[in-house]
Amino acid sequence: MDLSMTYEIIGYVASLLVAVSLMMRSVVRLRVINLFGAAIFTLYGLLIGAYPLTVMNLFIVLIDLYYLREFITSKGYFSLPNA
């Protein structure tokens, strides 16, 4: 398998992860899957020299990390409502 085919597969995997993330009902699950998709897209952009794609997806990775941290540190997010 040549290098360009490897890059293409990386791009397809990233696209698939981002698409799957948009089908999640759970916001946390959406953010986690989207984080992996955007991280792979960042790598893909670097490999093919598409720097606007790299910068945009790196920004998405940072956004996903920020909101995941907010979910984890928020005391009320994972608590059960009063009965």
PDB file with SEQRES, HELIX, SHEET and CRYST1 records, atoms N, CA, C and O in Angstrom:
SEQRES   1 A   83  MET ASP LEU SER MET THR TYR GLU ILE ILE GLY TYR VAL          
SEQRES   2 A   83  ALA SER LEU LEU VAL ALA VAL SER LEU MET MET ARG SER          
SEQRES   3 A   83  VAL VAL ARG LEU ARG VAL ILE ASN LEU PHE GLY ALA ALA          
SEQRES   4 A   83  ILE PHE THR LEU TYR GLY LEU LEU ILE GLY ALA TYR PRO          
SEQRES   5 A   83  LEU THR VAL MET ASN LEU PHE ILE VAL LEU ILE ASP LEU          
SEQRES   6 A   83  TYR TYR LEU ARG GLU PHE ILE THR SER LYS GLY TYR PHE          
SEQRES   7 A   83  SER LEU PRO ASN ALA                                          
HELIX    1 AA1 LEU A    3  SER A   21  1                                  19    
HELIX    2 AA2 VAL A   27  ILE A   48  1                                  22    
HELIX    3 AA3 TYR A   51  THR A   73  1                                  23    
CRYST1    1.000    1.000    1.000  90.00  90.00  90.00 P 1           1          
ATOM      1  N   MET A   1       0.853  -1.168   0.000  1.00  0.00           N  
ATOM      2  CA  MET A   1       0.000   0.000   0.000  1.00  0.00           C  
ATOM      3  C   MET A   1       0.904   1.238   0.000  1.00  0.00           C  
ATOM      4  O   MET A   1       1.822   1.351   0.813  1.00  0.00           O  
ATOM      5  N   ASP A   2       0.630   2.153  -0.915  1.00  0.00           N  
ATOM      6  CA  ASP A   2       1.466   3.345  -0.989  1.00  0.00           C  
ATOM      7  C   ASP A   2       1.036   4.386   0.049  1.00  0.00           C  
ATOM      8  O   ASP A   2      -0.020   4.268   0.671  1.00  0.00           O  
ATOM      9  N   LEU A   3       1.872   5.394   0.217  1.00  0.00           N  
ATOM     10  CA  LEU A   3       1.672   6.401   1.253  1.00  0.00           C  
ATOM     11  C   LEU A   3       0.401   7.216   1.048  1.00  0.00           C  
ATOM     12  O   LEU A   3      -0.289   7.539   2.015  1.00  0.00           O  
ATOM     13  N   SER A   4       0.086   7.549  -0.193  1.00  0.00           N  
ATOM     14  CA  SER A   4      -1.122   8.345  -0.440  1.00  0.00           C  
ATOM     15  C   SER A   4      -2.384   7.577  -0.068  1.00  0.00           C  
ATOM     16  O   SER A   4      -3.358   8.173   0.393  1.00  0.00           O  
ATOM     17  N   MET A   5      -2.378   6.265  -0.261  1.00  0.00           N  
ATOM     18  CA  MET A   5      -3.529   5.452   0.132  1.00  0.00           C  
ATOM     19  C   MET A   5      -3.657   5.424   1.653  1.00  0.00           C  
ATOM     20  O   MET A   5      -4.769   5.456   2.180  1.00  0.00           O  
ATOM     21  N   THR A   6      -2.534   5.364   2.359  1.00  0.00           N  
ATOM     22  CA  THR A   6      -2.541   5.402   3.821  1.00  0.00           C  
ATOM     23  C   THR A   6      -3.130   6.718   4.309  1.00  0.00           C  
ATOM     24  O   THR A   6      -3.951   6.724   5.227  1.00  0.00           O  
ATOM     25  N   TYR A   7      -2.725   7.826   3.710  1.00  0.00           N  
ATOM     26  CA  TYR A   7      -3.266   9.139   4.081  1.00  0.00           C  
ATOM     27  C   TYR A   7      -4.765   9.196   3.823  1.00  0.00           C  
ATOM     28  O   TYR A   7      -5.521   9.740   4.628  1.00  0.00           O  
ATOM     29  N   GLU A   8      -5.188   8.638   2.708  1.00  0.00           N  
ATOM     30  CA  GLU A   8      -6.606   8.638   2.369  1.00  0.00           C  
ATOM     31  C   GLU A   8      -7.423   7.849   3.397  1.00  0.00           C  
ATOM     32  O   GLU A   8      -8.515   8.267   3.780  1.00  0.00           O  
ATOM     33  N   ILE A   9      -6.893   6.716   3.838  1.00  0.00           N  
ATOM     34  CA  ILE A   9      -7.579   5.909   4.850  1.00  0.00           C  
ATOM     35  C   ILE A   9      -7.679   6.678   6.162  1.00  0.00           C  
ATOM     36  O   ILE A   9      -8.712   6.632   6.830  1.00  0.00           O  
ATOM     37  N   ILE A  10      -6.619   7.383   6.535  1.00  0.00           N  
ATOM     38  CA  ILE A  10      -6.642   8.208   7.747  1.00  0.00           C  
ATOM     39  C   ILE A  10      -7.742   9.264   7.636  1.00  0.00           C  
ATOM     40  O   ILE A  10      -8.466   9.503   8.602  1.00  0.00           O  
ATOM     41  N   GLY A  11      -7.873   9.888   6.485  1.00  0.00           N  
ATOM     42  CA  GLY A  11      -8.917  10.884   6.270  1.00  0.00           C  
ATOM     43  C   GLY A  11     -10.311  10.296   6.365  1.00  0.00           C  
ATOM     44  O   GLY A  11     -11.213  10.918   6.926  1.00  0.00           O  
ATOM     45  N   TYR A  12     -10.496   9.096   5.820  1.00  0.00           N  
ATOM     46  CA  TYR A  12     -11.805   8.430   5.904  1.00  0.00           C  
ATOM     47  C   TYR A  12     -12.152   8.045   7.340  1.00  0.00           C  
ATOM     48  O   TYR A  12     -13.301   8.182   7.759  1.00  0.00           O  
ATOM     49  N   VAL A  13     -11.171   7.569   8.086  1.00  0.00           N  
ATOM     50  CA  VAL A  13     -11.414   7.209   9.487  1.00  0.00           C  
ATOM     51  C   VAL A  13     -11.822   8.448  10.286  1.00  0.00           C  
ATOM     52  O   VAL A  13     -12.758   8.396  11.085  1.00  0.00           O  
ATOM     53  N   ALA A  14     -11.125   9.551  10.071  1.00  0.00           N  
ATOM     54  CA  ALA A  14     -11.460  10.798  10.756  1.00  0.00           C  
ATOM     55  C   ALA A  14     -12.874  11.251  10.393  1.00  0.00           C  
ATOM     56  O   ALA A  14     -13.642  11.653  11.266  1.00  0.00           O  
ATOM     57  N   SER A  15     -13.214  11.185   9.116  1.00  0.00           N  
ATOM     58  CA  SER A  15     -14.557  11.574   8.667  1.00  0.00           C  
ATOM     59  C   SER A  15     -15.619  10.692   9.299  1.00  0.00           C  
ATOM     60  O   SER A  15     -16.661  11.185   9.732  1.00  0.00           O  
ATOM     61  N   LEU A  16     -15.366   9.408   9.354  1.00  0.00           N  
ATOM     62  CA  LEU A  16     -16.323   8.476   9.941  1.00  0.00           C  
ATOM     63  C   LEU A  16     -16.548   8.774  11.424  1.00  0.00           C  
ATOM     64  O   LEU A  16     -17.684   8.768  11.898  1.00  0.00           O  
ATOM     65  N   LEU A  17     -15.470   9.033  12.145  1.00  0.00           N  
ATOM     66  CA  LEU A  17     -15.608   9.333  13.572  1.00  0.00           C  
ATOM     67  C   LEU A  17     -16.404  10.620  13.805  1.00  0.00           C  
ATOM     68  O   LEU A  17     -17.253  10.670  14.694  1.00  0.00           O  
ATOM     69  N   VAL A  18     -16.138  11.644  13.021  1.00  0.00           N  
ATOM     70  CA  VAL A  18     -16.883  12.899  13.173  1.00  0.00           C  
ATOM     71  C   VAL A  18     -18.354  12.674  12.841  1.00  0.00           C  
ATOM     72  O   VAL A  18     -19.227  13.182  13.545  1.00  0.00           O  
ATOM     73  N   ALA A  19     -18.639  11.928  11.789  1.00  0.00           N  
ATOM     74  CA  ALA A  19     -20.031  11.646  11.419  1.00  0.00           C  
ATOM     75  C   ALA A  19     -20.738  10.841  12.504  1.00  0.00           C  
ATOM     76  O   ALA A  19     -21.885  11.133  12.842  1.00  0.00           O  
ATOM     77  N   VAL A  20     -20.066   9.830  13.051  1.00  0.00           N  
ATOM     78  CA  VAL A  20     -20.657   9.020  14.114  1.00  0.00           C  
ATOM     79  C   VAL A  20     -20.893   9.870  15.355  1.00  0.00           C  
ATOM     80  O   VAL A  20     -21.903   9.697  16.037  1.00  0.00           O  
ATOM     81  N   SER A  21     -19.986  10.777  15.654  1.00  0.00           N  
ATOM     82  CA  SER A  21     -20.145  11.616  16.847  1.00  0.00           C  
ATOM     83  C   SER A  21     -21.418  12.454  16.768  1.00  0.00           C  
ATOM     84  O   SER A  21     -22.043  12.727  17.793  1.00  0.00           O  
ATOM     85  N   LEU A  22     -21.800  12.855  15.587  1.00  0.00           N  
ATOM     86  CA  LEU A  22     -22.994  13.685  15.425  1.00  0.00           C  
ATOM     87  C   LEU A  22     -24.289  12.900  15.608  1.00  0.00           C  
ATOM     88  O   LEU A  22     -25.366  13.494  15.671  1.00  0.00           O  
ATOM     89  N   MET A  23     -24.200  11.579  15.694  1.00  0.00           N  
ATOM     90  CA  MET A  23     -25.384  10.749  15.908  1.00  0.00           C  
ATOM     91  C   MET A  23     -25.584  10.385  17.376  1.00  0.00           C  
ATOM     92  O   MET A  23     -26.541   9.686  17.709  1.00  0.00           O  
ATOM     93  N   MET A  24     -24.704  10.845  18.254  1.00  0.00           N  
ATOM     94  CA  MET A  24     -24.784  10.507  19.670  1.00  0.00           C  
ATOM     95  C   MET A  24     -25.858  11.336  20.368  1.00  0.00           C  
ATOM     96  O   MET A  24     -26.000  12.532  20.112  1.00  0.00           O  
ATOM     97  N   ARG A  25     -26.598  10.693  21.240  1.00  0.00           N  
ATOM     98  CA  ARG A  25     -27.579  11.412  22.064  1.00  0.00           C  
ATOM     99  C   ARG A  25     -26.908  12.054  23.268  1.00  0.00           C  
ATOM    100  O   ARG A  25     -27.300  13.133  23.712  1.00  0.00           O  
ATOM    101  N   SER A  26     -25.902  11.382  23.785  1.00  0.00           N  
ATOM    102  CA  SER A  26     -25.167  11.893  24.942  1.00  0.00           C  
ATOM    103  C   SER A  26     -24.143  12.930  24.475  1.00  0.00           C  
ATOM    104  O   SER A  26     -23.342  12.674  23.576  1.00  0.00           O  
ATOM    105  N   VAL A  27     -24.191  14.095  25.101  1.00  0.00           N  
ATOM    106  CA  VAL A  27     -23.255  15.156  24.735  1.00  0.00           C  
ATOM    107  C   VAL A  27     -21.827  14.751  25.081  1.00  0.00           C  
ATOM    108  O   VAL A  27     -20.893  15.069  24.344  1.00  0.00           O  
ATOM    109  N   VAL A  28     -21.655  14.055  26.193  1.00  0.00           N  
ATOM    110  CA  VAL A  28     -20.304  13.622  26.580  1.00  0.00           C  
ATOM    111  C   VAL A  28     -19.756  12.644  25.548  1.00  0.00           C  
ATOM    112  O   VAL A  28     -18.606  12.768  25.126  1.00  0.00           O  
ATOM    113  N   ARG A  29     -20.563  11.680  25.142  1.00  0.00           N  
ATOM    114  CA  ARG A  29     -20.126  10.708  24.132  1.00  0.00           C  
ATOM    115  C   ARG A  29     -19.827  11.414  22.813  1.00  0.00           C  
ATOM    116  O   ARG A  29     -18.851  11.087  22.138  1.00  0.00           O  
ATOM    117  N   LEU A  30     -20.669  12.385  22.444  1.00  0.00           N  
ATOM    118  CA  LEU A  30     -20.432  13.170  21.225  1.00  0.00           C  
ATOM    119  C   LEU A  30     -19.074  13.843  21.298  1.00  0.00           C  
ATOM    120  O   LEU A  30     -18.293  13.779  20.349  1.00  0.00           O  
ATOM    121  N   ARG A  31     -18.790  14.492  22.426  1.00  0.00           N  
ATOM    122  CA  ARG A  31     -17.514  15.213  22.573  1.00  0.00           C  
ATOM    123  C   ARG A  31     -16.316  14.268  22.515  1.00  0.00           C  
ATOM    124  O   ARG A  31     -15.302  14.600  21.901  1.00  0.00           O  
ATOM    125  N   VAL A  32     -16.416  13.107  23.137  1.00  0.00           N  
ATOM    126  CA  VAL A  32     -15.293  12.164  23.159  1.00  0.00           C  
ATOM    127  C   VAL A  32     -15.009  11.644  21.747  1.00  0.00           C  
ATOM    128  O   VAL A  32     -13.863  11.651  21.297  1.00  0.00           O  
ATOM    129  N   ILE A  33     -16.040  11.200  21.063  1.00  0.00           N  
ATOM    130  CA  ILE A  33     -15.838  10.654  19.712  1.00  0.00           C  
ATOM    131  C   ILE A  33     -15.390  11.754  18.757  1.00  0.00           C  
ATOM    132  O   ILE A  33     -14.523  11.537  17.911  1.00  0.00           O  
ATOM    133  N   ASN A  34     -15.987  12.936  18.897  1.00  0.00           N  
ATOM    134  CA  ASN A  34     -15.596  14.058  18.054  1.00  0.00           C  
ATOM    135  C   ASN A  34     -14.150  14.464  18.320  1.00  0.00           C  
ATOM    136  O   ASN A  34     -13.434  14.861  17.401  1.00  0.00           O  
ATOM    137  N   LEU A  35     -13.725  14.365  19.573  1.00  0.00           N  
ATOM    138  CA  LEU A  35     -12.336  14.663  19.929  1.00  0.00           C  
ATOM    139  C   LEU A  35     -11.375  13.757  19.170  1.00  0.00           C  
ATOM    140  O   LEU A  35     -10.385  14.227  18.610  1.00  0.00           O  
ATOM    141  N   PHE A  36     -11.665  12.464  19.152  1.00  0.00           N  
ATOM    142  CA  PHE A  36     -10.802  11.533  18.425  1.00  0.00           C  
ATOM    143  C   PHE A  36     -10.831  11.804  16.920  1.00  0.00           C  
ATOM    144  O   PHE A  36      -9.796  11.757  16.256  1.00  0.00           O  
ATOM    145  N   GLY A  37     -12.011  12.085  16.391  1.00  0.00           N  
ATOM    146  CA  GLY A  37     -12.119  12.395  14.964  1.00  0.00           C  
ATOM    147  C   GLY A  37     -11.342  13.646  14.594  1.00  0.00           C  
ATOM    148  O   GLY A  37     -10.620  13.662  13.597  1.00  0.00           O  
ATOM    149  N   ALA A  38     -11.487  14.696  15.395  1.00  0.00           N  
ATOM    150  CA  ALA A  38     -10.774  15.942  15.122  1.00  0.00           C  
ATOM    151  C   ALA A  38      -9.270  15.778  15.297  1.00  0.00           C  
ATOM    152  O   ALA A  38      -8.490  16.380  14.560  1.00  0.00           O  
ATOM    153  N   ALA A  39      -8.856  14.965  16.270  1.00  0.00           N  
ATOM    154  CA  ALA A  39      -7.418  14.720  16.459  1.00  0.00           C  
ATOM    155  C   ALA A  39      -6.828  13.980  15.254  1.00  0.00           C  
ATOM    156  O   ALA A  39      -5.727  14.293  14.802  1.00  0.00           O  
ATOM    157  N   ILE A  40      -7.565  13.007  14.747  1.00  0.00           N  
ATOM    158  CA  ILE A  40      -7.090  12.285  13.563  1.00  0.00           C  
ATOM    159  C   ILE A  40      -7.091  13.210  12.348  1.00  0.00           C  
ATOM    160  O   ILE A  40      -6.183  13.143  11.520  1.00  0.00           O  
ATOM    161  N   PHE A  41      -8.108  14.076  12.233  1.00  0.00           N  
ATOM    162  CA  PHE A  41      -8.130  15.057  11.146  1.00  0.00           C  
ATOM    163  C   PHE A  41      -6.953  16.027  11.252  1.00  0.00           C  
ATOM    164  O   PHE A  41      -6.409  16.457  10.235  1.00  0.00           O  
ATOM    165  N   THR A  42      -6.559  16.373  12.480  1.00  0.00           N  
ATOM    166  CA  THR A  42      -5.399  17.245  12.668  1.00  0.00           C  
ATOM    167  C   THR A  42      -4.141  16.567  12.133  1.00  0.00           C  
ATOM    168  O   THR A  42      -3.343  17.186  11.429  1.00  0.00           O  
ATOM    169  N   LEU A  43      -3.975  15.306  12.470  1.00  0.00           N  
ATOM    170  CA  LEU A  43      -2.845  14.535  11.951  1.00  0.00           C  
ATOM    171  C   LEU A  43      -2.899  14.445  10.428  1.00  0.00           C  
ATOM    172  O   LEU A  43      -1.892  14.638   9.747  1.00  0.00           O  
ATOM    173  N   TYR A  44      -4.079  14.153   9.912  1.00  0.00           N  
ATOM    174  CA  TYR A  44      -4.266  14.055   8.462  1.00  0.00           C  
ATOM    175  C   TYR A  44      -3.888  15.367   7.768  1.00  0.00           C  
ATOM    176  O   TYR A  44      -3.195  15.363   6.751  1.00  0.00           O  
ATOM    177  N   GLY A  45      -4.348  16.478   8.324  1.00  0.00           N  
ATOM    178  CA  GLY A  45      -4.022  17.777   7.738  1.00  0.00           C  
ATOM    179  C   GLY A  45      -2.527  18.037   7.727  1.00  0.00           C  
ATOM    180  O   GLY A  45      -1.992  18.580   6.759  1.00  0.00           O  
ATOM    181  N   LEU A  46      -1.853  17.652   8.801  1.00  0.00           N  
ATOM    182  CA  LEU A  46      -0.394  17.809   8.841  1.00  0.00           C  
ATOM    183  C   LEU A  46       0.286  16.937   7.788  1.00  0.00           C  
ATOM    184  O   LEU A  46       1.215  17.378   7.110  1.00  0.00           O  
ATOM    185  N   LEU A  47      -0.184  15.701   7.656  1.00  0.00           N  
ATOM    186  CA  LEU A  47       0.438  14.766   6.713  1.00  0.00           C  
ATOM    187  C   LEU A  47       0.309  15.222   5.263  1.00  0.00           C  
ATOM    188  O   LEU A  47       1.229  15.037   4.467  1.00  0.00           O  
ATOM    189  N   ILE A  48      -0.833  15.816   4.922  1.00  0.00           N  
ATOM    190  CA  ILE A  48      -1.039  16.220   3.527  1.00  0.00           C  
ATOM    191  C   ILE A  48      -0.697  17.695   3.289  1.00  0.00           C  
ATOM    192  O   ILE A  48      -0.803  18.189   2.166  1.00  0.00           O  
ATOM    193  N   GLY A  49      -0.288  18.390   4.351  1.00  0.00           N  
ATOM    194  CA  GLY A  49       0.101  19.788   4.209  1.00  0.00           C  
ATOM    195  C   GLY A  49      -1.073  20.747   4.070  1.00  0.00           C  
ATOM    196  O   GLY A  49      -0.922  21.837   3.517  1.00  0.00           O  
ATOM    197  N   ALA A  50      -2.229  20.354   4.562  1.00  0.00           N  
ATOM    198  CA  ALA A  50      -3.422  21.210   4.516  1.00  0.00           C  
ATOM    199  C   ALA A  50      -3.523  21.934   5.858  1.00  0.00           C  
ATOM    200  O   ALA A  50      -4.225  21.486   6.764  1.00  0.00           O  
ATOM    201  N   TYR A  51      -2.820  23.048   5.973  1.00  0.00           N  
ATOM    202  CA  TYR A  51      -2.719  23.729   7.256  1.00  0.00           C  
ATOM    203  C   TYR A  51      -4.013  24.383   7.729  1.00  0.00           C  
ATOM    204  O   TYR A  51      -4.244  24.419   8.938  1.00  0.00           O  
ATOM    205  N   PRO A  52      -4.873  24.903   6.850  1.00  0.00           N  
ATOM    206  CA  PRO A  52      -6.173  25.390   7.351  1.00  0.00           C  
ATOM    207  C   PRO A  52      -6.993  24.267   7.989  1.00  0.00           C  
ATOM    208  O   PRO A  52      -7.646  24.482   9.011  1.00  0.00           O  
ATOM    209  N   LEU A  53      -6.965  23.082   7.401  1.00  0.00           N  
ATOM    210  CA  LEU A  53      -7.652  21.917   7.968  1.00  0.00           C  
ATOM    211  C   LEU A  53      -7.041  21.547   9.320  1.00  0.00           C  
ATOM    212  O   LEU A  53      -7.762  21.224  10.264  1.00  0.00           O  
ATOM    213  N   THR A  54      -5.740  21.594   9.407  1.00  0.00           N  
ATOM    214  CA  THR A  54      -5.028  21.280  10.645  1.00  0.00           C  
ATOM    215  C   THR A  54      -5.403  22.254  11.752  1.00  0.00           C  
ATOM    216  O   THR A  54      -5.720  21.836  12.866  1.00  0.00           O  
ATOM    217  N   VAL A  55      -5.369  23.542  11.455  1.00  0.00           N  
ATOM    218  CA  VAL A  55      -5.656  24.569  12.460  1.00  0.00           C  
ATOM    219  C   VAL A  55      -7.097  24.465  12.934  1.00  0.00           C  
ATOM    220  O   VAL A  55      -7.362  24.529  14.135  1.00  0.00           O  
ATOM    221  N   MET A  56      -8.034  24.304  11.999  1.00  0.00           N  
ATOM    222  CA  MET A  56      -9.447  24.222  12.365  1.00  0.00           C  
ATOM    223  C   MET A  56      -9.703  23.017  13.270  1.00  0.00           C  
ATOM    224  O   MET A  56     -10.402  23.138  14.277  1.00  0.00           O  
ATOM    225  N   ASN A  57      -9.151  21.872  12.927  1.00  0.00           N  
ATOM    226  CA  ASN A  57      -9.395  20.670  13.715  1.00  0.00           C  
ATOM    227  C   ASN A  57      -8.653  20.693  15.046  1.00  0.00           C  
ATOM    228  O   ASN A  57      -9.137  20.127  16.027  1.00  0.00           O  
ATOM    229  N   LEU A  58      -7.506  21.327  15.099  1.00  0.00           N  
ATOM    230  CA  LEU A  58      -6.825  21.509  16.375  1.00  0.00           C  
ATOM    231  C   LEU A  58      -7.684  22.387  17.288  1.00  0.00           C  
ATOM    232  O   LEU A  58      -7.765  22.133  18.490  1.00  0.00           O  
ATOM    233  N   PHE A  59      -8.312  23.399  16.738  1.00  0.00           N  
ATOM    234  CA  PHE A  59      -9.228  24.252  17.496  1.00  0.00           C  
ATOM    235  C   PHE A  59     -10.409  23.434  18.021  1.00  0.00           C  
ATOM    236  O   PHE A  59     -10.827  23.608  19.165  1.00  0.00           O  
ATOM    237  N   ILE A  60     -10.945  22.541  17.185  1.00  0.00           N  
ATOM    238  CA  ILE A  60     -12.059  21.676  17.611  1.00  0.00           C  
ATOM    239  C   ILE A  60     -11.610  20.744  18.734  1.00  0.00           C  
ATOM    240  O   ILE A  60     -12.366  20.511  19.677  1.00  0.00           O  
ATOM    241  N   VAL A  61     -10.403  20.215  18.649  1.00  0.00           N  
ATOM    242  CA  VAL A  61      -9.857  19.371  19.719  1.00  0.00           C  
ATOM    243  C   VAL A  61      -9.828  20.157  21.033  1.00  0.00           C  
ATOM    244  O   VAL A  61     -10.223  19.641  22.078  1.00  0.00           O  
ATOM    245  N   LEU A  62      -9.360  21.398  20.973  1.00  0.00           N  
ATOM    246  CA  LEU A  62      -9.298  22.223  22.185  1.00  0.00           C  
ATOM    247  C   LEU A  62     -10.689  22.514  22.742  1.00  0.00           C  
ATOM    248  O   LEU A  62     -10.881  22.505  23.957  1.00  0.00           O  
ATOM    249  N   ILE A  63     -11.655  22.770  21.868  1.00  0.00           N  
ATOM    250  CA  ILE A  63     -13.037  23.001  22.307  1.00  0.00           C  
ATOM    251  C   ILE A  63     -13.594  21.746  22.981  1.00  0.00           C  
ATOM    252  O   ILE A  63     -14.192  21.829  24.054  1.00  0.00           O  
ATOM    253  N   ASP A  64     -13.397  20.588  22.353  1.00  0.00           N  
ATOM    254  CA  ASP A  64     -13.879  19.332  22.936  1.00  0.00           C  
ATOM    255  C   ASP A  64     -13.243  19.079  24.301  1.00  0.00           C  
ATOM    256  O   ASP A  64     -13.930  18.673  25.238  1.00  0.00           O  
ATOM    257  N   LEU A  65     -11.949  19.314  24.420  1.00  0.00           N  
ATOM    258  CA  LEU A  65     -11.267  19.119  25.701  1.00  0.00           C  
ATOM    259  C   LEU A  65     -11.810  20.069  26.760  1.00  0.00           C  
ATOM    260  O   LEU A  65     -12.003  19.672  27.909  1.00  0.00           O  
ATOM    261  N   TYR A  66     -12.058  21.317  26.386  1.00  0.00           N  
ATOM    262  CA  TYR A  66     -12.598  22.302  27.320  1.00  0.00           C  
ATOM    263  C   TYR A  66     -13.950  21.844  27.866  1.00  0.00           C  
ATOM    264  O   TYR A  66     -14.168  21.841  29.078  1.00  0.00           O  
ATOM    265  N   TYR A  67     -14.859  21.457  26.960  1.00  0.00           N  
ATOM    266  CA  TYR A  67     -16.190  21.057  27.402  1.00  0.00           C  
ATOM    267  C   TYR A  67     -16.179  19.732  28.159  1.00  0.00           C  
ATOM    268  O   TYR A  67     -16.971  19.551  29.083  1.00  0.00           O  
ATOM    269  N   LEU A  68     -15.314  18.820  27.793  1.00  0.00           N  
ATOM    270  CA  LEU A  68     -15.202  17.576  28.562  1.00  0.00           C  
ATOM    271  C   LEU A  68     -14.709  17.857  29.973  1.00  0.00           C  
ATOM    272  O   LEU A  68     -15.183  17.250  30.934  1.00  0.00           O  
ATOM    273  N   ARG A  69     -13.769  18.764  30.098  1.00  0.00           N  
ATOM    274  CA  ARG A  69     -13.293  19.157  31.425  1.00  0.00           C  
ATOM    275  C   ARG A  69     -14.425  19.795  32.228  1.00  0.00           C  
ATOM    276  O   ARG A  69     -14.566  19.530  33.421  1.00  0.00           O  
ATOM    277  N   GLU A  70     -15.220  20.623  31.584  1.00  0.00           N  
ATOM    278  CA  GLU A  70     -16.365  21.240  32.251  1.00  0.00           C  
ATOM    279  C   GLU A  70     -17.352  20.176  32.741  1.00  0.00           C  
ATOM    280  O   GLU A  70     -17.859  20.266  33.859  1.00  0.00           O  
ATOM    281  N   PHE A  71     -17.623  19.173  31.905  1.00  0.00           N  
ATOM    282  CA  PHE A  71     -18.537  18.105  32.298  1.00  0.00           C  
ATOM    283  C   PHE A  71     -17.998  17.332  33.491  1.00  0.00           C  
ATOM    284  O   PHE A  71     -18.740  17.019  34.422  1.00  0.00           O  
ATOM    285  N   ILE A  72     -16.719  17.027  33.464  1.00  0.00           N  
ATOM    286  CA  ILE A  72     -16.107  16.211  34.513  1.00  0.00           C  
ATOM    287  C   ILE A  72     -16.033  16.976  35.837  1.00  0.00           C  
ATOM    288  O   ILE A  72     -16.276  16.399  36.896  1.00  0.00           O  
ATOM    289  N   THR A  73     -15.699  18.263  35.784  1.00  0.00           N  
ATOM    290  CA  THR A  73     -15.543  19.039  37.020  1.00  0.00           C  
ATOM    291  C   THR A  73     -16.860  19.600  37.541  1.00  0.00           C  
ATOM    292  O   THR A  73     -16.914  20.073  38.676  1.00  0.00           O  
ATOM    293  N   SER A  74     -17.915  19.559  36.749  1.00  0.00           N  
ATOM    294  CA  SER A  74     -19.216  20.063  37.186  1.00  0.00           C  
ATOM    295  C   SER A  74     -19.850  19.061  38.139  1.00  0.00           C  
ATOM    296  O   SER A  74     -20.039  17.896  37.789  1.00  0.00           O  
ATOM    297  N   LYS A  75     -20.175  19.513  39.335  1.00  0.00           N  
ATOM    298  CA  LYS A  75     -20.744  18.613  40.333  1.00  0.00           C  
ATOM    299  C   LYS A  75     -22.164  18.211  39.987  1.00  0.00           C  
ATOM    300  O   LYS A  75     -22.575  17.094  40.302  1.00  0.00           O  
ATOM    301  N   GLY A  76     -22.915  19.075  39.356  1.00  0.00           N  
ATOM    302  CA  GLY A  76     -24.309  18.791  39.071  1.00  0.00           C  
ATOM    303  C   GLY A  76     -24.544  17.971  37.822  1.00  0.00           C  
ATOM    304  O   GLY A  76     -25.642  17.449  37.626  1.00  0.00           O  
ATOM    305  N   TYR A  77     -23.551  17.845  36.981  1.00  0.00           N  
ATOM    306  CA  TYR A  77     -23.776  17.167  35.706  1.00  0.00           C  
ATOM    307  C   TYR A  77     -24.034  15.676  35.878  1.00  0.00           C  
ATOM    308  O   TYR A  77     -24.906  15.120  35.211  1.00  0.00           O  
ATOM    309  N   PHE A  78     -23.293  15.027  36.758  1.00  0.00           N  
ATOM    310  CA  PHE A  78     -23.409  13.587  36.917  1.00  0.00           C  
ATOM    311  C   PHE A  78     -24.284  13.166  38.102  1.00  0.00           C  
ATOM    312  O   PHE A  78     -24.371  11.980  38.418  1.00  0.00           O  
ATOM    313  N   SER A  79     -24.926  14.130  38.751  1.00  0.00           N  
ATOM    314  CA  SER A  79     -25.753  13.774  39.889  1.00  0.00           C  
ATOM    315  C   SER A  79     -27.174  13.430  39.436  1.00  0.00           C  
ATOM    316  O   SER A  79     -27.622  13.848  38.369  1.00  0.00           O  
ATOM    317  N   LEU A  80     -27.858  12.667  40.264  1.00  0.00           N  
ATOM    318  CA  LEU A  80     -29.241  12.301  39.982  1.00  0.00           C  
ATOM    319  C   LEU A  80     -30.170  13.378  40.537  1.00  0.00           C  
ATOM    320  O   LEU A  80     -29.898  13.945  41.595  1.00  0.00           O  
ATOM    321  N   PRO A  81     -31.257  13.660  39.834  1.00  0.00           N  
ATOM    322  CA  PRO A  81     -32.193  14.668  40.353  1.00  0.00           C  
ATOM    323  C   PRO A  81     -32.876  14.142  41.616  1.00  0.00           C  
ATOM    324  O   PRO A  81     -33.003  12.934  41.812  1.00  0.00           O  
ATOM    325  N   ASN A  82     -33.309  15.066  42.459  1.00  0.00           N  
ATOM    326  CA  ASN A  82     -34.013  14.686  43.693  1.00  0.00           C  
ATOM    327  C   ASN A  82     -35.364  14.068  43.336  1.00  0.00           C  
ATOM    328  O   ASN A  82     -36.067  14.552  42.448  1.00  0.00           O  
ATOM    329  N   ALA A  83     -35.711  13.000  44.035  1.00  0.00           N  
ATOM    330  CA  ALA A  83     -36.961  12.288  43.755  1.00  0.00           C  
ATOM    331  C   ALA A  83     -38.140  12.939  44.415  1.00  0.00           C  
ATOM    332  O   ALA A  83     -39.266  12.461  44.277  1.00  0.00           O  
TER     333      ALA A  83                                                      
END                                                                             
